[in-house]
Amino acid sequence: MEQTTYLKINPADSVVVCLQPKKKGDVIDVDGKQITVLQDTPAGHKVLIRDKKQGEDIIKYGYPIGHARRDLKAGEWVNENNLKTNLKGTLEYTYQPVSEVLNIRDEQRTFRGYVRSSGEVGVRNEIWIVPTVGCVNGIAERLAEALRRETQLKGIDAVHAWHHNYGCSQLSGDHENTRKVLRDICLHPNAGGVLVLSLGCENNQPDQFMEMLGDYDRDRIKLLVTQKVEGDEMETGMELLRQLYAVAQKDERQEVSVSKLRVGLKCGGSDGFSGITANPLVGEFSDWLVAQGGTSILTEVPEMFGAETILMNRCKTRELFEQTVSMINNFKEYFLSHGEPVGENPSPGNKAGGISTLEDKALGCTQKCGRAPVSGVLEYGDRLKVNGLNLLSAPGNDLVAATALAAAGCQLVLFTTGRGTPFGTFVPTMKIATNPSLAARKPNWIDFSAGQLVEGRTMQELVPEFIEKILSVASGAPARNEENGYREIAIFKNGVTL
C-alpha cells in the first residue's frame, strides 16, 4: 500500500523518509496534501513536504536537523547538498528536567551467567592475556595459541590476547587512558582468568599497574614480566596460564537476575532507517532493562551533538546535568582545539544511506537509550558505579567506543547498523540491521533484523523476540562476531607520541 512506502516520523516534521525508492514524478499523500517527488530519491532518504526558504530549518523527529542552503520546493530530495548543519561551538545550557514514567513491569527475568567473587556477573568464562605494552603482543598471541591447543577449550569459552599499540611513549592523558582501559579489561567479569603480560621497561610499569587493580583475586589474575625471565618466557607463561585454567574451568553458569546485566549501546554505518527501526528497538530494550534494575550505557559523544538537550533534561539531578554539559562541551573543545568543525561527523556511508547532517544522525542515534532517566555520567575509562541508564564519554569511532563500553563493565554490546560491519570488541558485539536488505545480504554479520519493522511487523511483536535473543547470547549463545572470530580492542589517543 502507498502509505507504507514513506514515513512522517513526527507531526511537526517538514520531511518524510522514503521506506522504498521513489521515482521522479511519483505522487505522495501527506496530511491530505498531494506532493510530486521532484527527483529520484533512494530508500532511507528524505523528501521535503513543504516549501522552505534559504536559511529556514528543516524538521525531522520533531527537531531541526539543519537549515536549507537555498530555497527548496516541496517534493525535493533533501540531502547534504541542500541541507546545512546548524551546529557551531560550545554552548550554555539550561536545566529543564523532564521525567517520564516508563510503566514497564519488573518481569523477574534471569539469564545464565558466571557469578564472580566481586559480585559482578560474566556472560562468558574466558582466559585473557593483557599486554601492558605493545612490545609483547607477539608473545601474548603465541601464549594464547599454545593454551588453545593444549586445552582444546574444555571447560572455558575462549582464550584471547588483547593486542594494542600503547603502554609506552605516551604522555599524561593518553598514558592514563591506556592504563585505565587495560585495568578495566583485567577486572572484567567475562574473564575467568587473566595473565597480565609485561615487558618490564615500559612507561606502564607492571608493579604500578597491578596496584591500579586494587584488591584483586590473585588466583584469577597473575603477572609475568618477561625481561625478568631467564631464557624462554613461553615456559613460564604457560605455567601461569595453566594455573589460571585450572581455576576457570571449574566455573559453572547459574541463574542470575537480569538486573546484573550491563549492556552497551552503539551504532555504526547508520542510514536513514536507523532512527526508525533499529535504534528505537534498542531503545525499547534499554528501557525494559532499566525497568528490571539493569544497566545500559550510551556513548559516542560527537553523535549526541544536536540532540544533547534531550539527554541533559533527562538527567535525574542537576549534578548529572552539569556533568553531561561538561562532557558535551569538552568534546566540542577537543574538535575545535584541532581546528576541526563540530558538525562534520556523517561519513560517506551515512550520507549514502540518507543521513545528511550530524543533527540528523544524533536524533536517530540517541533513540538507542529509550526514554529512561539518566542515572550516571562516566568519563572515558571509568567503571560503572550505578545501575540504570548511563552516559559515557568516548568518541564515535566504532571500535574505540565499543571497547570503552566494554571497559566500563558492559558484558555485551548492541550495535545497530544500516551499512553493515563484521567487527567485535572484547565482549560479544551483537549487530542489529536497520533494513531488510542488509539482513538478507549479510546474515553472517547480523544477529537480529530490526528491518522487520518496515515489513509489517510491529514493535510490540518484535521487542519480546529481541529480548529473548539478547538473553540467549548473555546465557552463552555465540554472537556473530564470536562465531567469526572477529574480536579486538582500540584505545582512545589524543596527544603526543614520544
Secondary structure, 3 states (H helix, E strand, C coil): CHHHHEECCCCCCCEEEECCCECCCCEEEECCEEEECCCCECCCCEEECCCECCCCEEEECCEEEEEECCCECCCCEECCCCEECCCCCCCCCCCCCCCCCCCCCCCCCEEEEEECCCCCEECCCEEEEEECCHHHHHHHHHHHHHHHHHHCCCCCCEEEECCCCCCCCECHHHHHHHHHHHHHHHCCCCEEEEEEEECCCCCCCHHHHHHHCCCCCCCCEEEEEHHHCCCCHHHHHHHHHHHHHHHHCCCCCEEEEHHHCEEEEEECCCCCCCCCCHHHHHHHHHHHHHHCCCEEEECCHHHHCCCHHHHHCCECCHHHHHHHHHHHHHHHHHHHHCCCCCCCCCCHHHHHHCCCCHHHHHHHHHHHHCCCCEEEEECCCCCCCCCEEEEECCCCCHHHHHHHHHHHCCCEEEEEECCCCCCCCCCCEEEEECCHHHHHHCCCCCCEEHHHHHCCCCHHHHHHHHHHHHHHHHCCCCCHHHHHCCCCCCCCCCCCEC
